[in-house]
Amino acid sequence: MLFVEWGLIGRLGLTLAVLAVAVFVVRRRWTGRPALQALPRSLSWPVAIFAALFVALNLLAAGCQTSTRPVYSPDGKLAARIRAADEGWLGEWSEVELFAAHGLVSSVIYKGPWEAVDASSLHWTSSSYLEIYFQGYALYCGHAFGIGVHCIPRPETE
């Protein structure tokens, strides 16, 4: 299974398209009544600025998040990946995402504190069952795509 980060590509692609349309509207030579010429230009500047800020914030926020390599199911149709974020005063968290359809469809199956899971924490026991070993506590442990998920706490080590 080829794994692609479609969510980021979609967000950035849509935002760049909105930015391109806004720049096109600003730069276009309008003919006709002056009142109708001012309306598209006055609306497109705020849209262009908002789109540019959205692109910048997506790129900056990507630096606060880390992801592991995907761990594929034995049949190769599904993949699980750990994503951790340290967003400063907004909080720190780790989550395990389950991906299907080459990454087009995803679902969070575990959420917990930062660094509660690592790459060695994911174990596929079969193509339909995943075990997640975590440190500390689990905020959420769920199922997706007909896959059984078992969240198992690790003993505390000091």
Secondary structure as UniProt FT lines:
FT   HELIX           6..27
FT   HELIX           34..62
FT   TURN            63..64
FT   STRAND          65..67
FT   STRAND          71..72
FT   TURN            74..75
FT   STRAND          79..86
FT   HELIX           88..90
FT   STRAND          92..100
FT   HELIX           101..103
FT   STRAND          105..112
FT   TURN            114..115
FT   HELIX           119..121
FT   STRAND          122..126
FT   TURN            127..128
FT   STRAND          129..134
FT   STRAND          140..141
FT   TURN            145..146
FT   STRAND          147..153
//
